[in-house]
Amino acid sequence: MGFLDQMKQLMEIKQRMEDVKKKLDAIEVVCQNDYVKVIATGNRKIKTISVLKTDDQAALERNLQIAINEALEKSDAIMQSEMMGATKGMMPNDMPGLG
């Protein structure tokens, strides 16, 4: 593969990554428990945090942390899946971690 072919392939990968990023911005991950509801995008950005119950400050803080972490973990899994799908078959198989 020549230099121009490699540059073309890199530009195609870049465009696919930009397309995936736009797609991930539109995906919403919702995590809710008794105290809070957290909505994040597929790009790991918190969109909203809604407090549902405030009777126990310690429980509220603990449940808020749990819901945020869960939303970010789910968002991360979606992001990884989308990125892998976007680059499938485009990266050389002889590069560890990229094929």
Backbone as numpy.savetxt, mean C-alpha at the origin, in Angstrom:
# Nx Ny Nz CAx CAy CAz Cx Cy Cz
20.35 -7.62 -25.16 19.49 -6.44 -25.16 20.39 -5.21 -25.16
20.13 -4.31 -26.10 20.93 -3.10 -26.22 20.52 -2.04 -25.22
21.33 -1.00 -25.18 21.11 0.09 -24.25 19.74 0.75 -24.48
19.39 0.99 -25.73 18.09 1.64 -26.02 16.92 0.76 -25.60
17.07 -0.55 -25.79 16.02 -1.47 -25.35 15.88 -1.43 -23.83
17.00 -1.37 -23.13 16.96 -1.30 -21.67 16.31 0.00 -21.20
16.64 1.10 -21.85 16.04 2.39 -21.48 14.53 2.37 -21.73
14.13 1.78 -22.85 12.71 1.68 -23.16 12.00 0.85 -22.10
12.63 -0.25 -21.70 12.04 -1.12 -20.67 11.95 -0.39 -19.34
12.97 0.38 -18.98 12.94 1.15 -17.73 11.84 2.21 -17.76
11.65 2.85 -18.89 10.59 3.85 -19.00 9.21 3.18 -18.87
9.07 1.99 -19.43 7.82 1.26 -19.33 7.54 0.86 -17.88
8.58 0.42 -17.19 8.43 0.07 -15.78 8.03 1.30 -14.98
8.67 2.44 -15.25 8.35 3.67 -14.54 6.88 4.04 -14.75
6.41 3.93 -15.99 5.00 4.26 -16.28 4.06 3.30 -15.55
4.40 2.03 -15.54 3.57 1.06 -14.83 3.52 1.37 -13.34
4.65 1.76 -12.75 4.69 2.10 -11.33 3.82 3.33 -11.04
3.85 4.31 -11.93 3.00 5.50 -11.75 1.53 5.12 -11.84
1.20 4.21 -12.77 -0.18 3.74 -12.89 -0.63 3.00 -11.63
0.26 2.17 -11.10 -0.06 1.43 -9.87 -0.25 2.39 -8.72
0.58 3.42 -8.62 0.45 4.39 -7.53 -0.92 5.08 -7.59
-1.36 5.45 -8.80 -2.68 6.07 -8.94 -3.78 5.10 -8.53
-3.63 3.84 -8.92 -4.61 2.82 -8.55 -4.66 2.65 -7.03
-3.48 2.62 -6.40 -3.41 2.44 -4.95 -4.02 3.62 -4.21
-3.91 4.82 -4.76 -4.53 5.99 -4.13 -6.05 5.86 -4.07
-6.62 5.11 -5.02 -8.07 4.95 -5.08 -8.58 3.80 -4.20
-7.69 2.92 -3.77 -8.09 1.78 -2.93 -8.19 2.24 -1.48
-9.27 1.83 -0.81 -9.44 2.15 0.61 -9.41 0.88 1.43
-8.66 0.94 2.53 -8.59 -0.13 3.50 -9.27 0.38 4.76
-10.27 -0.35 5.24 -11.02 0.07 6.43 -10.76 -0.92 7.56
-10.35 -0.42 8.71 -10.16 -1.23 9.90 -10.92 -0.57 11.04
-11.72 -1.38 11.73 -12.58 -0.83 12.77 -12.64 -1.77 13.95
-12.72 -1.18 15.14 -12.98 -1.95 16.36 -14.02 -1.17 17.16
-14.21 -1.52 18.41 -15.25 -0.86 19.21 -14.98 0.63 19.43
-13.72 1.05 19.36 -13.36 2.41 19.71 -13.07 3.33 18.53
-12.51 2.78 17.46 -12.10 3.63 16.34 -12.34 2.97 14.99
-12.40 3.81 13.97 -12.46 3.35 12.58 -11.38 4.12 11.83
-10.50 3.38 11.14 -9.40 3.98 10.40 -9.54 3.60 8.94
-9.43 4.60 8.06 -9.44 4.34 6.63 -8.11 4.82 6.07
-7.44 3.92 5.33 -6.16 4.23 4.71 -6.26 3.94 3.22
-5.34 4.52 2.44 -5.27 4.20 1.02 -4.33 3.02 0.82
-4.33 2.49 -0.39 -3.41 1.43 -0.73 -1.96 1.90 -0.72
-1.74 3.21 -0.68 -0.39 3.79 -0.61 0.02 4.11 0.83
-0.65 3.48 1.80 -0.30 3.63 3.21 -0.48 5.05 3.75
-1.46 5.75 3.25 -1.78 7.08 3.75 -3.10 7.00 4.51
-3.11 7.51 5.72 -4.33 7.53 6.52 -5.25 8.62 5.98
-6.47 8.23 5.59 -7.45 9.20 5.08 -8.28 9.77 6.21
-8.83 8.87 7.05 -9.66 9.34 8.16 -9.47 8.46 9.39
-9.67 9.08 10.53 -9.72 8.37 11.80 -10.99 8.86 12.50
-11.88 7.93 12.78 -13.13 8.28 13.46 -13.14 7.64 14.84
-13.38 8.44 15.86 -13.49 7.93 17.22 -14.94 7.55 17.44
-15.18 6.28 17.81 -16.53 5.77 17.97 -16.97 5.72 19.43
-15.99 5.63 20.33 -16.29 5.46 21.75 -15.16 6.10 22.55
-15.50 6.86 23.59 -14.47 7.58 24.34 -14.53 7.35 25.84
-15.19 6.32 26.28 -15.39 6.12 27.71 -14.12 5.70 28.46
-13.12 5.21 27.80 -11.89 4.74 28.45 -10.70 5.21 27.62
-10.00 6.24 28.10 -8.91 6.85 27.35 -7.81 5.84 27.01
-7.41 5.00 27.95 -6.35 4.02 27.69 -6.78 3.01 26.63
-8.02 2.54 26.72 -8.53 1.59 25.73 -8.64 2.26 24.37
-9.07 3.51 24.34 -9.16 4.25 23.09 -7.79 4.35 22.42
-6.78 4.75 23.18 -5.43 4.88 22.63 -4.89 3.55 22.13
-5.10 2.49 22.90 -4.64 1.15 22.53 -5.34 0.68 21.24
-6.66 0.86 21.17 -7.42 0.44 20.00 -7.12 1.30 18.77
-6.80 2.55 18.98 -6.40 3.42 17.88 -5.09 2.92 17.27
-4.14 2.60 18.11 -2.86 2.06 17.64 -3.06 0.75 16.88
-3.88 -0.12 17.42 -4.15 -1.41 16.78 -4.78 -1.20 15.40
-5.78 -0.34 15.31 -6.47 -0.11 14.05 -5.56 0.53 13.00
-4.74 1.48 13.42 -3.81 2.13 12.48 -2.80 1.11 11.96
-2.21 0.34 12.87 -1.23 -0.66 12.44 -1.85 -1.69 11.51
-3.06 -2.12 11.80 -3.75 -3.10 10.95 -4.02 -2.51 9.56
-4.46 -1.25 9.51 -4.72 -0.59 8.23 -3.44 -0.46 7.41
-2.34 -0.10 8.06 -1.08 0.04 7.34 -0.54 -1.31 6.87
-0.71 -2.35 7.67 -0.27 -3.69 7.25 -1.07 -4.18 6.05
-2.38 -3.99 6.07 -3.22 -4.40 4.94 -2.88 -3.58 3.70
-2.67 -2.30 3.89 -2.31 -1.42 2.80 -0.98 -1.83 2.19
-0.02 -2.18 3.03 1.29 -2.61 2.57 1.19 -3.89 1.74
0.37 -4.83 2.18 0.19 -6.08 1.44 -0.42 -5.82 0.06
-1.38 -4.91 0.00 -1.99 -4.56 -1.29 -0.95 -3.89 -2.19
-0.17 -2.98 -1.63 0.85 -2.28 -2.41 1.87 -3.26 -2.98
2.35 -4.18 -2.17 3.34 -5.15 -2.63 2.76 -6.02 -3.75
1.54 -6.44 -3.59 0.90 -7.27 -4.60 0.75 -6.53 -5.92
0.32 -5.28 -5.86 0.15 -4.47 -7.07 1.48 -4.20 -7.75
2.51 -3.91 -6.98 3.83 -3.63 -7.56 4.42 -4.88 -8.22
4.25 -6.02 -7.58 4.75 -7.26 -8.17 4.03 -7.55 -9.48
2.73 -7.31 -9.51 1.97 -7.54 -10.72 2.39 -6.60 -11.84
2.75 -5.37 -11.48 3.14 -4.39 -12.49 4.48 -4.71 -13.13
5.37 -5.35 -12.39 6.71 -5.61 -12.92 6.90 -7.05 -13.37
5.88 -7.87 -13.23 6.00 -9.29 -13.59 6.43 -9.44 -15.05
7.46 -10.24 -15.25 7.95 -10.51 -16.59 8.82 -9.42 -17.18
9.04 -8.35 -16.43 9.84 -7.25 -16.98 11.25 -7.20 -16.41
11.44 -7.74 -15.23 12.74 -7.65 -14.58 13.54 -8.92 -14.89
14.87 -8.78 -15.04 15.70 -9.95 -15.29 15.64 -10.95 -14.15
15.57 -12.23 -14.49 15.48 -13.27 -13.46 16.79 -13.49 -12.74
17.89 -13.02 -13.26 19.17 -13.26 -12.63 19.54 -12.22 -11.58
18.64 -11.29 -11.31 18.88 -10.30 -10.27 18.12 -10.70 -9.03
18.81 -11.06 -7.95 18.13 -11.52 -6.73 17.13 -10.49 -6.21
15.95 -10.97 -5.88 14.92 -10.12 -5.32 14.15 -9.30 -6.32
14.54 -9.35 -7.59 13.84 -8.53 -8.59 13.12 -9.36 -9.64
13.38 -10.66 -9.70 12.78 -11.48 -10.76 11.49 -12.10 -10.35
